Amino acid sequence: MKKAKLFGLGAVALTAALVLGACGGGKGGTDSTDSSGSASGKTDAEHSVILVTDIGGTDDRSFNQSAWEGLQAWGEEHGLSKGPGGFDYIQSNDASQYTTNVDSAVSSGFKTVFGIGYLLKDSIAAGAAANPDVNFGLIDDVIEGQDNVVSATFKDHEAAYLAGVAAAYTTKTDKLGFIGGEEGPVIDRFQAGFEKGVADAAKELKKDIKVEVKYAASFGDPAKGKALAASMYQNGADIIYHASGGTGNGVFQEATALNEAGDKDKVWVIGVDSDQQAEGEYTNKKTGEKDNFTLTSTLKGVGAAVKDISNRALDGKFPGGEHLVYGLKDGGVDLTDGYLTDEAKAAVEAAKEKIIAGDIEIPEAPTK
């Protein structure tokens, strides 16, 4: 594989791809129409693009949704229709469907096929080996030695570090939570960055702040996410950072229930991959006041990466065999201001400058 290189999305591209609103595509992306009305566009089989999602789906308000919104924006920008010969997605409802869905994408005639998430690595590698004339892209992992595959990864630990700083400067209980989807190198980066950010900020604040870590063993289990969040909040955590895709919907559900009841102090959630501020809206049933509990969100330019690679393919410059790395320095990851205090924002900004300057070393795996 060609040498990995950093790639800048730019602020405008990142914002456009990530903050497109909280409505995702429906289940079953192979329908011929969608709410955008894009079915009336043209077809261009030679430059058609399709996503194969992991089990989170395009309405996970996170990783897969960001990818789909980016592809929708790309398709609409070029006047393409949703469906064969244009752009589309296939939703995986179970891991056993990954290989079948990749094969279906190829047999439907799409020229570029993306696997959204590291769980599709083996299926994308197999599909690429069997179909050398088709372009393949893998998000969140690396496939080496295949010239028709581009790999895109993100420095998630950098954005997660900023989330850790924000949480440390906000917590009142000095107890925080981290909920991951499935254990592995990608979510390791989120956990390690968050824990390091908390630890460094706690040292600055001269406080002892604890982080409780739990994994749901799934990116598509909101009920498990809700149960884990309930346990953490009950144990005294007042802020939970989730890196769990659709499982995180349950974290938001639990925080909504607790905050709406208004019986205890406010609890917070830190969103992931896209701006999840809308998920934190609630009404206190005792006071009738509207409020929001999404403290901030780490941003990941999944949609912008999909759009960028699709544009390169359209221009006849598909970056096959390359590993593109999207980091904080280049605008590939970031943190929203959300509801951070001025003190927390200043601390985050200072940390961001140090990371970009190379003055902070952030681990990519948690300490065992």
Backbone torsions as a table, in degrees:
resi	resn	phi	psi	omega
1	MET	NA	142.0	177.8
2	LYS	-63.3	156.3	-176.6
3	LYS	-56.9	137.1	178.0
4	ALA	-63.1	142.5	178.4
5	LYS	-140.8	146.4	178.6
6	LEU	-73.2	144.7	179.4
7	PHE	-135.2	127.2	-177.7
8	GLY	-90.2	126.3	176.3
9	LEU	-79.8	-31.9	-174.4
10	GLY	85.1	148.0	-174.9
11	ALA	-62.2	-40.5	-177.0
12	VAL	-66.2	-45.7	-179.0
13	ALA	-63.8	-41.7	-178.6
14	LEU	-63.8	-45.9	-178.8
15	THR	-65.1	-43.9	-177.3
16	ALA	-62.9	-38.9	-176.1
17	ALA	-79.5	-28.5	-172.4
18	LEU	-98.3	-29.9	-174.1
19	VAL	-111.2	63.4	-179.2
20	LEU	-101.8	10.2	-177.5
21	GLY	100.8	166.0	-170.6
22	ALA	-95.8	12.0	-179.2
23	CYS	-96.4	123.0	-179.8
24	GLY	-101.7	174.0	175.2
25	GLY	-68.2	158.0	-179.4
26	GLY	-77.7	176.4	177.3
27	LYS	-67.1	139.8	175.6
28	GLY	79.6	79.8	-173.4
29	GLY	-74.4	-4.9	-177.8
30	THR	-83.0	6.2	172.4
31	ASP	-61.6	153.2	-173.6
32	SER	-83.3	-11.3	179.8
33	THR	-135.9	161.2	171.9
34	ASP	-143.5	180.0	-173.5
35	SER	-65.5	-17.6	-179.2
36	SER	-78.9	-13.0	-178.1
37	GLY	74.5	17.0	-173.5
38	SER	-73.4	-5.5	179.4
39	ALA	-64.6	-16.5	-178.6
40	SER	-82.8	-1.7	-178.9
41	GLY	-77.3	-174.7	-178.5
42	LYS	-88.4	170.7	173.7
43	THR	-115.8	151.2	179.7
44	ASP	-152.0	82.7	-171.6
45	ALA	-56.8	-34.6	-176.9
46	GLU	-67.3	-20.9	-178.8
47	HIS	-123.6	20.7	-179.2
48	SER	-73.2	149.3	-174.6
49	VAL	-135.9	139.6	178.1
50	ILE	-138.2	147.4	174.9
51	LEU	-104.8	142.1	166.0
52	VAL	-112.7	114.1	-174.8
53	THR	-81.3	164.6	165.6
54	ASP	-85.9	-169.0	-171.2
55	ILE	-72.2	-6.7	178.3
56	GLY	-66.6	-34.5	178.9
57	GLY	80.7	164.2	-175.8
58	THR	-77.8	0.8	175.3
59	ASP	-114.6	28.5	-178.9
60	ASP	-80.8	-0.5	-179.5
61	ARG	58.0	26.7	-173.8
62	SER	-152.4	-123.2	-169.6
63	PHE	-59.6	-59.3	-178.3
64	ASN	-66.0	-38.3	179.7
65	GLN	-63.2	-40.8	178.2
66	SER	-60.7	-42.9	179.0
67	ALA	-61.7	-45.3	-178.6
68	TRP	-66.6	-40.4	178.6
69	GLU	-63.1	-37.6	177.3
70	GLY	-64.6	-41.8	179.9
71	LEU	-70.0	-38.4	176.0
72	GLN	-59.0	-45.2	-179.8
73	ALA	-61.3	-40.4	178.4
74	TRP	-63.7	-47.9	-178.5
75	GLY	-61.4	-43.1	-179.2
76	GLU	-68.9	-35.8	178.4
77	GLU	-61.3	-32.7	-177.9
78	HIS	-102.5	9.7	175.0
79	GLY	67.9	26.8	-178.8
80	LEU	-89.2	154.9	180.0
81	SER	-92.3	156.2	175.5
82	LYS	-81.3	122.3	-179.0
83	GLY	130.9	-174.1	-179.0
84	PRO	-53.3	135.9	-178.5
85	GLY	84.7	-2.2	179.4
86	GLY	-131.4	-110.3	178.3
87	PHE	-140.3	150.9	-177.3
88	ASP	-168.3	-178.1	172.8
89	TYR	-143.1	156.5	170.6
90	ILE	-121.6	123.9	-178.2
91	GLN	-90.0	131.9	175.4
92	SER	-95.1	124.7	179.0
93	ASN	-98.4	-8.5	179.4
94	ASP	-155.9	149.7	-178.2
95	ALA	-60.2	-27.2	-179.4
96	SER	-67.1	-12.7	-177.6
97	GLN	-92.1	-8.7	-173.2
98	TYR	-55.9	-53.3	-176.9
99	THR	-64.9	-43.0	178.0
100	THR	-60.7	-40.9	-178.6
101	ASN	-69.5	-37.3	175.9
102	VAL	-64.1	-43.7	177.6
103	ASP	-61.4	-39.4	179.3
104	SER	-65.1	-38.6	178.5
105	ALA	-61.2	-42.4	179.7
106	VAL	-68.6	-46.3	-177.7
107	SER	-66.5	-20.7	176.8
108	SER	-80.8	-3.2	173.5
109	GLY	92.9	8.5	-179.4
110	PHE	-72.3	139.0	-175.4
111	LYS	-83.6	-34.1	178.9
112	THR	-123.1	127.3	-176.5
113	VAL	-122.2	121.5	178.3
114	PHE	-101.8	136.8	167.6
115	GLY	-100.2	118.3	-174.4
116	ILE	-94.3	95.7	178.1
117	GLY	118.7	148.2	-176.2
118	TYR	-64.2	-19.8	179.8
119	LEU	-66.5	-17.0	179.8
120	LEU	-94.3	8.7	-174.6
121	LYS	-55.1	-52.3	-176.8
122	ASP	-63.5	-39.4	-179.0
123	SER	-68.6	-39.6	177.4
124	ILE	-67.5	-42.6	179.5
125	ALA	-60.8	-43.7	179.9
126	ALA	-66.5	-42.7	179.2
127	GLY	-63.3	-39.3	-180.0
128	ALA	-67.7	-39.1	179.9
129	ALA	-65.3	-36.5	-177.6
130	ALA	-82.6	-16.0	-174.8
131	ASN	-134.9	72.9	-175.0
132	PRO	-64.0	-17.4	-179.2
133	ASP	-91.9	1.5	178.2
134	VAL	-107.2	141.4	176.3
135	ASN	-85.0	139.6	177.7
136	PHE	-128.9	145.1	176.0
137	GLY	-130.0	138.3	176.9
138	LEU	-119.2	126.1	178.4
139	ILE	-98.3	127.8	173.1
140	ASP	84.1	15.1	171.9
141	ASP	-159.8	176.6	-174.3
142	VAL	-124.6	130.7	172.2
143	ILE	-113.3	121.4	-177.2
144	GLU	-102.5	153.2	171.5
145	GLY	78.0	13.1	178.0
146	GLN	-125.6	112.1	-172.2
147	ASP	-72.8	-9.9	177.0
148	ASN	-103.9	18.8	178.4
149	VAL	-124.9	130.0	170.3
150	VAL	-107.7	136.3	178.8
151	SER	-109.3	136.5	179.2
152	ALA	-127.7	122.0	176.5
153	THR	-126.8	167.3	-174.2
154	PHE	-131.5	149.5	176.7
155	LYS	-85.5	67.2	-177.2
156	ASP	-58.6	-30.7	-178.3
157	HIS	-64.6	-26.3	178.7
158	GLU	-70.8	-47.3	177.9
159	ALA	-66.2	-38.3	179.9
160	ALA	-65.4	-33.9	176.0
161	TYR	-60.0	-44.8	178.7
162	LEU	-62.5	-37.7	177.3
163	ALA	-63.1	-37.9	178.0
164	GLY	-64.3	-41.5	177.0
165	VAL	-62.5	-46.0	-179.7
166	ALA	-60.3	-42.7	-179.2
167	ALA	-65.8	-41.6	-178.9
168	ALA	-64.2	-35.4	-179.4
169	TYR	-82.0	-4.6	-177.8
170	THR	-111.4	-34.3	-172.4
171	THR	-58.5	140.9	175.6
172	LYS	-104.8	-20.9	-178.1
173	THR	-97.2	-12.3	-175.1
174	ASP	62.4	25.9	174.8
175	LYS	-129.6	125.7	-177.1
176	LEU	-125.1	162.1	178.4
177	GLY	-128.2	149.0	172.1
178	PHE	-130.1	124.3	177.6
179	ILE	-116.9	119.1	178.4
180	GLY	-103.6	161.2	176.5
181	GLY	-79.6	-93.4	176.4
182	GLU	-109.0	141.0	179.9
183	GLU	-68.2	142.5	179.9
184	GLY	164.6	175.7	-175.3
185	PRO	-55.7	-36.5	-177.4
186	VAL	-68.5	-53.8	-178.4
187	ILE	-70.9	-24.3	171.4
188	ASP	-53.8	-41.3	-178.7
189	ARG	-63.5	-40.6	178.3
190	PHE	-63.5	-49.0	-178.4
191	GLN	-62.6	-47.6	-177.0
192	ALA	-63.1	-42.7	-179.9
193	GLY	-65.6	-42.9	-179.9
194	PHE	-62.6	-47.8	-178.6
195	GLU	-63.2	-38.8	179.4
196	LYS	-67.5	-41.7	178.4
197	GLY	-63.0	-41.8	177.6
198	VAL	-63.1	-46.4	-176.8
199	ALA	-62.6	-43.9	-178.9
200	ASP	-67.5	-41.4	179.5
201	ALA	-68.0	-38.4	179.1
202	ALA	-61.7	-37.0	178.2
203	LYS	-64.3	-42.8	177.6
204	GLU	-62.7	-39.1	-177.5
205	LEU	-83.7	-7.5	-177.2
206	LYS	57.8	47.1	-179.7
207	LYS	-126.6	159.1	175.5
208	ASP	-107.5	101.8	-175.6
209	ILE	-113.0	127.0	-177.6
210	LYS	-101.1	146.6	175.9
211	VAL	-122.0	119.1	174.9
212	GLU	-92.0	130.6	-175.9
213	VAL	-116.3	130.2	176.4
214	LYS	-138.9	148.0	176.4
215	TYR	-118.7	141.7	-178.3
216	ALA	-89.8	-12.6	-176.6
217	ALA	63.2	23.7	178.9
218	SER	-166.5	147.9	173.2
219	PHE	-99.6	3.7	-176.6
220	GLY	-135.1	40.6	-177.5
221	ASP	-129.8	77.9	-179.5
222	PRO	-57.4	-34.8	-179.6
223	ALA	-62.4	-39.9	178.6
224	LYS	-68.9	-39.6	178.0
225	GLY	-61.1	-41.0	179.4
226	LYS	-64.7	-42.8	-179.0
227	ALA	-65.8	-41.6	178.9
228	LEU	-65.0	-41.7	178.6
229	ALA	-63.9	-42.1	179.8
230	ALA	-59.0	-42.6	179.4
231	SER	-63.8	-43.2	-179.0
232	MET	-65.7	-45.6	179.3
233	TYR	-63.6	-38.7	178.9
234	GLN	-64.5	-31.4	179.4
235	ASN	-81.6	2.1	174.2
236	GLY	109.6	-6.2	177.3
237	ALA	-65.2	137.0	176.4
238	ASP	-112.8	-2.8	176.4
239	ILE	-142.1	131.2	174.9
240	ILE	-123.3	129.6	172.4
241	TYR	-102.0	123.8	179.2
242	HIS	-111.4	141.9	171.9
243	ALA	-131.5	70.8	-167.3
244	SER	-141.3	17.2	177.3
245	GLY	56.6	-132.5	-178.5
246	GLY	-64.5	-23.9	175.6
247	THR	-59.8	-31.7	-179.8
248	GLY	-63.5	-20.0	176.8
249	ASN	-58.3	-33.8	178.4
250	GLY	-70.0	-31.7	176.2
251	VAL	-63.2	-44.2	178.0
252	PHE	-64.9	-38.0	179.0
253	GLN	-61.5	-42.6	-179.5
254	GLU	-67.5	-43.0	178.9
255	ALA	-64.3	-36.8	177.2
256	THR	-61.0	-48.5	-177.7
257	ALA	-60.9	-43.9	-178.7
258	LEU	-67.6	-43.8	-177.4
259	ASN	-73.1	-34.5	177.6
260	GLU	-66.0	-36.6	179.6
261	ALA	-62.8	-34.9	176.2
262	GLY	68.0	19.5	-177.5
263	ASP	-83.3	-23.3	-175.3
264	LYS	-132.5	178.9	178.0
265	ASP	-62.1	154.0	-177.8
266	LYS	-61.9	140.1	172.4
267	VAL	-112.5	155.0	-173.8
268	TRP	-122.4	158.9	170.7
269	VAL	-128.3	140.9	170.9
270	ILE	-103.8	120.9	-177.5
271	GLY	-77.8	172.6	-174.9
272	VAL	-140.6	146.1	172.6
273	ASP	73.4	-38.5	174.9
274	SER	-142.2	168.1	-178.5
275	ASP	-70.6	109.1	-176.6
276	GLN	-100.7	28.6	-179.0
277	GLN	-60.1	-39.5	-178.3
278	ALA	-61.8	-27.6	-179.6
279	GLU	-71.3	-15.5	-176.7
280	GLY	-95.0	4.7	-179.2
281	GLU	-73.0	136.3	177.9
282	TYR	-157.2	167.6	176.6
283	THR	-122.3	123.6	177.3
284	ASN	-67.6	117.5	-174.7
285	LYS	-69.0	-20.2	180.0
286	LYS	-84.9	-37.7	-177.0
287	THR	-103.3	-18.9	-176.9
288	GLY	77.6	4.9	-177.7
289	GLU	-85.0	139.8	175.8
290	LYS	-84.7	144.5	-177.8
291	ASP	-153.2	-176.0	-178.8
292	ASN	-146.9	137.8	-177.5
293	PHE	-115.5	7.6	174.0
294	THR	-80.6	101.5	-175.6
295	LEU	-60.8	-46.2	-179.7
296	THR	-169.0	175.0	176.7
297	SER	-140.9	140.5	170.8
298	THR	-82.9	135.5	-177.9
299	LEU	-103.3	140.5	179.9
300	LYS	-134.9	121.1	-171.8
301	GLY	-78.1	52.3	179.9
302	VAL	-62.4	-49.6	-179.8
303	GLY	-62.4	-39.8	179.4
304	ALA	-67.8	-35.3	177.5
305	ALA	-66.1	-44.5	177.5
306	VAL	-60.1	-43.6	-179.6
307	LYS	-64.9	-43.3	-179.8
308	ASP	-62.1	-48.8	-178.7
309	ILE	-65.6	-38.6	177.8
310	SER	-63.3	-38.4	176.9
311	ASN	-65.1	-40.0	178.2
312	ARG	-62.9	-41.4	177.8
313	ALA	-63.1	-40.4	179.1
314	LEU	-61.1	-35.1	-179.4
315	ASP	-85.5	5.0	-179.6
316	GLY	76.3	21.4	-177.7
317	LYS	-125.6	40.4	179.1
318	PHE	-56.1	126.6	-173.5
319	PRO	-82.2	53.4	-179.4
320	GLY	-59.8	139.5	-179.8
321	GLY	83.0	-2.4	-178.1
322	GLU	-99.5	157.0	173.8
323	HIS	-118.2	108.7	-179.9
324	LEU	-93.7	131.3	-178.0
325	VAL	-117.7	124.9	-176.7
326	TYR	-110.4	115.4	-175.3
327	GLY	-125.8	-179.6	-178.4
328	LEU	-62.0	-41.9	-178.5
329	LYS	-59.2	-32.0	-175.1
330	ASP	-103.8	6.5	179.3
331	GLY	81.8	12.1	-179.3
332	GLY	-77.7	-25.4	174.3
333	VAL	-135.3	160.0	-179.4
334	ASP	-169.0	-174.8	178.3
335	LEU	-136.1	135.2	178.2
336	THR	-77.7	158.9	175.5
337	ASP	-70.8	-35.8	178.3
338	GLY	50.2	-129.1	-179.6
339	TYR	-113.3	33.0	179.5
340	LEU	-71.5	146.5	174.4
341	THR	-71.7	164.8	177.7
342	ASP	-59.5	-37.4	179.7
343	GLU	-64.5	-43.0	179.6
344	ALA	-66.8	-41.3	178.3
345	LYS	-60.3	-41.7	179.9
346	ALA	-64.2	-40.5	179.2
347	ALA	-65.8	-41.1	178.5
348	VAL	-64.4	-44.2	-179.2
349	GLU	-63.3	-40.1	178.2
350	ALA	-64.6	-41.4	179.0
351	ALA	-65.7	-39.6	179.3
352	LYS	-60.2	-44.9	179.6
353	GLU	-62.1	-39.2	179.9
354	LYS	-68.5	-38.3	178.5
355	ILE	-64.1	-46.5	-179.2
356	ILE	-63.1	-35.5	179.8
357	ALA	-77.9	-9.2	-179.6
358	GLY	83.6	16.7	-177.0
359	ASP	-88.6	-9.9	178.1
360	ILE	-121.1	126.7	177.0
361	GLU	-99.2	118.7	-175.9
362	ILE	-110.1	123.8	179.7
363	PRO	-68.7	154.2	177.9
364	GLU	-102.1	-1.5	177.1
365	ALA	-139.5	140.3	-180.0
366	PRO	-68.7	154.9	175.9
367	THR	-71.5	126.6	-177.8
368	LYS	-85.4	NA	NA
